[in-house]
Structure formats: structure tokens, C-alpha cells
Amino acid sequence: MPTHRCVKDGVSGVSGLLATNSDSIVIIGGGVIGLSIAYELACRGQQVHVVERGTEFGKEASWAGAGILPPANPETALDPLEKLRGISHQLHPEWAERLQSETGIDTEFRRCGGIYLARKQGEAASLAGYMSLLRQEGIQAEAVDQDALLALEPTLDPGQFCAAYLLPDELTLRNPRHVKALLRACELRNVQLTADCEIHGFDTTGEQITGLQSSQGPITGSRFCLTAGAWSSQILQHVSDIPTGIVPIRGQMLLFDAPPGLITHILNEGSRYLVPRADGKILAGSCEEEVGFEKGTTTEMLEQLEDFAYSVVPALKEYEVTLSWSGLRPGSFDGVPYIGKVPQVDNLFMASGHFRSGIHLSTGTAVWIADLLEGNPMPSALQHFSLIR
């Protein structure tokens, strides 16, 4: 049985059926959101069971992303989503240090800074407005001229851009390593981890869920949290008719085999970016395609990403593209994730729809959901993320 083993054995040696604990908090979905919630709960001494539909944990959108963590300030945030972003941003350095200490896995978390670029006057005006808003929130954003831009990134073609800003507090991490560290930390804290486990339905008594019907047998628990990313709406339909509007949005990426130091900052232009890894390799992304649950890359989009990368850093033409991949992000109809209790179900909660910000918002989401699951008082801002809005 392809059950991911941890310190606590997840398989009964007598019957071959999945061993479950009726007191556990069951997390449905083993991506970065689900694993972060499991880790936070386990750190608080809770018994946790994570079930994942895939054969491996964190191999959907969590694995595919670029790991960009834009700066945010929870003290001066002007709306609840920015508040959550700010809380998460403050937590990431602490989590990175703790995960490395506990697991020995370097997530390549670092403060590399980000440069935001605009080619046209209209784009420059929009970017200037965004930078003004960031400054109002107490976030450092410095305008840089062409000479300063060339000094920061010598391989850039500064003549392509009419505006550029430096955000020194933009952070990055390496998604696969971060997920691997979370998974290992959960194992070390005796979280039960079950992969290759499809959820077919819920067992209920009144407004309480008593268990899950799964491809590996019944799963019992005391509280349940749905964190299945782009697949969350499909699972929720088994127990609730509340439409969440979560849809899969495909993003494609490619990797250049560049040497260390070719670029040192994250380079952002609109919704696209170049991200330098610690080993020098450079990620180029991304796109937003509504193609249902169809994964995979396309020649047309990868060529667009290559052209974008060459236009920003012409020197990249000298280096080979060694990998390309795609992921399905969970988008919501209004760009705001769903975080909170599922109405009319007393012990079911949801954390999904984080779209392009799953890694970034994972730490703050984990703390808020863990508080909810433990019955702690919640901030009024959480209403903004309600399933009914």
C-alpha cells in the first residue's frame, strides 16, 4: 500500500486497512497549505493525519512555483488579504530557521531583494502607483535610474525599461526543498501521512462529520480541514452545496542552466519574473491559463517565456533551458482565498484558493486555521475569507 510512512505507523499490520484515530485532526490535501497546518498543529501537541490524493506529497502547485515572497507589513496593511500576507511574511524567516534546525534541510530561504520593471509609460504609471501604495504601508521601495539598475544587475539591458524599483525585502525560497522540509518535520512530530488516498465522500451525523470515505478505507477524526488546492471544490461538493468558485489555473515554468551570479535579484515585469536560485540556475515564469485540470507544457507558451527572459537578460541566450513544467494553481473568483469554517458543518474547515500566493501565505494561514481548529478567538479580518461572501 503506497502509504507514506512516518514515526507513527500509518498501516495496520493485521488487517491491511488504514489505521485511523478518532481524535485526530484530519487534513485533506498534502500540499504546502495542508502540510503547514499539520506542522503548526503538531507543534501545538495535536494529533494530525494528512491524506493526499497524489502518490507524493506537495507535487502539485506547491512544487511547481517559483518561491517568491514579496514584502508586506501586517501593522500597516490596508486590507485583510494584505494583513495575512504581512503576518505570513514575518513568519517565514522564523519557519525557515526552525525547519532547517529540525530537519537539516536547507530550503534556500534568503533575502535577495526584488526589482520591478516597466517598459512603457502606461506600465510605469501603474507601477509608480503600486510603489506609492507600498510606501504608505511602510514597505521600502526605491526608484532606481538606468545607471543604478545596471550597477545592481550588469547583465540587464537597462535601455529596455523606462522605470525600475528596488524592493530590498523581497524574499525567496526553493519550493521543493521547503515542502520536503515541512514533510520531514511532520514525520518527526508523528503526523500520520497517507498518500495515494482519494476522498469519495463524508460520513455525517447531523451537522458533524464523523469520517471520510476514501480509496484506502474509512478515515475517522474529530475535526477536518480541506486543503486540496484546485481539487477542493470537487471534494467539498460531497458534503456542502456552497459554491466556492475555485478553479484550476495552469502556470508554466522553465529553468535556465545559468552560472551563479548572472542575476542576483528577482526580476519582475507585470505577472512574469526571473528568479535566481542559489546554484545560479534561473527560473522563468509564468502564465495564467484556464484549461481545466489539464497539466503539461505547450511549445507556444514556453517560447513566450524564453522570449521574455531574453528580452530582460540577453545573456541568457548563451545558456540552455534544461527543464520545463507546469502546475495547477487554485484560483478563486475574486482573488481571495477561502479560510474558515464551512457553514452548516460544525467540524469542517477550509483553507484553499490561494492562487499564486500559496507558499507565501502558507505560514499565516497555518496559524489562523490552527487557532480556529483549537477554538481560539479569531481576528475580525477572517470574515473577509469566508466561504460565503
N, C-alpha and C positions, 0 to 999 in steps of 0.2 A: 504494500500500500504506500503510495508516494506522499506520506505524511512527514513534514519537516520535523526532525527530532530536536528536542531541546533537553534541558536538565530534567524537566518533568516529562516522563514518557507519555506520548500522546496516543498510544495504541495499546489496547488490551491484549495481552498475550494469550488469553483463554479463548475468547470468542472471536477475535479479529475485528470486532466492532470498535468504532471510535469511542474512546473513553472521555466522558464529559463530566463537568462539575456543576451542579445546580446553583452554586453560589457564585460562579464566575461571572464576570462582565464579558460578554461576547462581542468582539469587534468583527464586523462583516466587511472584509476588504483589507488586504495586506500591502497597500501602497504606503507612501510616506505619511499620509494623514493617519491611517489606521495604526501603523507602527509607532508613530509619535504619541498617539493617545495611549496605546498599550504601554509604552515605555513610561510615560508620565504616571499612569495609574499604578504600574508595578513599583515605581519609586515611592509611591504612597502606601505600599503594602497591600494593594488589591490583588485578587486572583483574576487573571485575564486569559482569555482564549481568543486568538486571532484566526479567522478562517479566510482563505484566499482561493478564488476560483482558478487562478493560474497554477501552473506546475512549480513556479518560483515566486517568491515574494518581491514586490517592488519592481516588476519588469514591464510595467505599462508606462503611463505618463511620468511617473516618479523617476524612472531610469532614463527616459528619453530627453529630459530637459537640460538646459544649459547651466543651471545653478546660479543665476543672477539674483542678488539680494539688494534691491535699490534702497537707498536711505529713507528712513521715516522716523517721526518723532511722536511718541504717544501723548506727550504732555501738551502739545500744541495742535494735534490733529483736528481738522475741521469737520470730519465726518466719521461715523463708526468704522467703516472699512479701513480708513487711514489709521484709526486708533488701533485696530487689530494688527495692521501692518507694522505700526510703531512698536507695539508690545512684542511682536514676533522678532523684529529686527534687534531689539535689545536682548532677547533671549538667545539668539543664535551663537554669539561668541561663547556664552556660558555652556550651551549644549555641546558645541564643538569640542571645547576643552574637556568636558565631562565624558563625552563619548570616547575620545581618544584615551583618556586616563583609564576608563573601564574596559575598553576592548583592545587597545593597542592599534586601532585602525586610524590612519591619518585621512581625514575627509578632505584635505587640501582646502580647508577654510582659510580665507585670507582677505585682507583689506587692500584690494588692488586699485580701487577708485574706478569711476566710470566717466567717459567723455561722451557728451551728447552733441550730435552734429545735425546741421541743416544745410541743404544745397540751394534752396530757392527762398525768395524773400517772404512768401506766404508761410512757408515752413519755419523760417526764422522767427517770424512774428508769433506763431503758435508756440514755438519752443521758448521764446522770451517770456510769454505769459505763464507757461508752466514753471519756469525757473523762478519767476516772481512769487508764485504760489508757494513753492518750496521754501523760499527765504522767509515768507510770512510764518511758516511752520518751524522756523529755526533750523533749517537744513542748509548746510554750506553748499553754495552753488556759485562758482566763479566763472565769469566770462573770460575767454582766452582769445587773443588775436592770432593771426596766422603764424607769426614768429614763435609765440608761446606754444601753439599747437604743435609746430614742428619740433620744438625742443622736447615736448612731452612724448611725442611719437614720431621719430625721424623717418619711419617708412611710410607714413601717411602722405597723401597728396593734398596739402592744405588748400591749394587753389580750387579744389572741387567744392569747398564749403564757404558759405557766407556767414555762418555763425557756429560757435562751439562753446561748450560749457564743461567745466570740470566739477564732478561731484566726488570729493575725496573719500566720502564714507560709503561708497558703493562696495558691497562685499560679494564674494563668490565662494562656492564650494563645488565639489565634484559629485554630482548626483549619485552615481552608482556606489561610490565609497560611503557617502552619507547614509544611504539605505542599508548598505552592508553593515555599517557600524550600529545603526538602530536595531537591525535584526539580531546581531550578536549580543547587544546589550539586553534585549528582551530575553534571549536564551539564558543569559547569565542570571536574570532575575526571575527565572522559572515561568515565563509566559509560555502557555501552550500554543503551539504554532502548527496549523493544519493547512497544507497546500492541496491543490487539485480537488477542491471541495465546492461544488456548485450548490447554491441555495435554491430549493424548489418551492418552498413555502414556509409559513409560520404556523405553529400551534398556539392557539389562544384560548384564554378563559376570561370571558367578559372583555374588559379593556386591557388585559395583561397578556403579554407574550410569555408562554411557558417554555417554548423551544423552537428550534429550526428543523425543517425537513431538508436534508442535504443528500448529496450523492454518496456520502460516506456514512449515512445513517443519521439518527436523531442527535441533535445537539441541544443540551439544556443550559440554562443560565438564569441569573436573576435580573440582569439589565442587558440591553442590546444597543449597539451603536452601528449605524450604517455608514460606511466609508468606502464605498465601492466605485468611486470615481464616475466615469462615464456610464457605468452599468447600474448606478444607484437607483435611477427611476424604474428600471425594469424590476429590480428586487422589491422596491417599495410598493409596487402595484399589487404584490401578493397580500398585503395587509392594509393598504390605505388607497383611497381613490383621489388623494390630493395630488394635483399635477405640479411637478416641480420645474418643468421646463429644462431639465439638464439634458444636454445633447453632446455627443462626441464631436470635437473639433480637431481635425488632424493637423499636426505640425511636422514638418520635415527638417532634417538637420544634416550637415556634413562636417567632416573633420579633415583639416589640412595637416600634413606631416611637416610642420614648420619647426625651426630650431628655437631654443629658448631665447627670449628677448626680442623676437621680431616685433611683437607689440607687448605692452605691459599693462595697459588699461583695458577695461571692457569698452568697446566702441559701439555706441547706439545711434541708429538713424531710423526714426519712426519706430516701426514694430520689429525691425531687423537689427542684428547685432553680430559682433565678432567677440569671442571670449577666449582669452589666452589661458591655457592650462599651465600648471606648474612645470610640466615637462616640455613646454614650448608649443605643443600642438594647439591648433586654433579651431574652435567650434564656430560654425556659421549657421545662423538660423534667422528667422523661421518663417512659417506661413500659417494661415488660418483657413482651413478647407472644411466645408460641411459635406462630408461624403459618407455619412453614417458610420458604421463600425468597420469600415474598410481601411485596414492598415497597409503599409508599404509605401515606397517612394515612387516618384514619377520623374522621367527624364526632363520634362519641361521645367518642373519646379527646381530640381537640383541645378539645372543650368542657370536659372534665375538667381539662385543663391550664390553660385560661383561668380556670376557677373557682378552681383552686389559686392562680394568680398574683394574682387579685383579692382572695382572702382574706388573702394575705400583704401585698400592697401595693395597697390600694384605689384609689390614684390611677391605677393602670394602666387603669382603666375609661375614662379620658379619651383613651387612645391606641389607634391602630389596630393590629391584627395584620396585618402585611404579608406574611409568609412562613410556610409550614409545610412540613415534610419528614420523612423517616424514614430510618433506617439499620438494617442487619442486623449486630448485634454477634456475634462468635464466642464463645459461651458454652461452658464445659466442665462436666462432670458434678459436679465438686467446687469450682468457682470458682477453680481454679488453672490458669494457662496451661501449655502444653507447650513446654518449651525444652530442646533437647538433640539427641543423635544418634538416628536411627531405628534400633532394634535390627535386626540381621541385614542391614543395608545399610551398607557401610563409609563411603560418602561422601555420605550424605544426612542432613541435619539439619532440625529443625523449630522454628519459633517461632510459635505460634498459640494461640488460646483465651484471649486477654487480656480478653474480655468488655467491661466498661465502662471499663477502665483502659489501653486500647491506647496512647493518646497519652502518658499519664503514665509507663508502663513501657517506652516505646519506647527511651529512651536507654540504660538499664541493660541491657535485652535485647540491644541492638545491640552493646554492649561484650562481654557474655558470649558471644554467638554468634560474634562476630568472633574472640575468643580460641579458641573451640572449632574453628572452621574453620582457624585457623592452627596448631592442635595445641598450644596453650599449656596449662599446668596450670590446672585449674578448681577453684573452691571446692566444698567438700563439699555446700553448700546446693543445688547444682544438681540433686542427686539427687531433691529434692522435686518437681521439674518434669518428671521423666522420663515418657516415653510409657507406660511400664509401671509402674503404681502402684496 
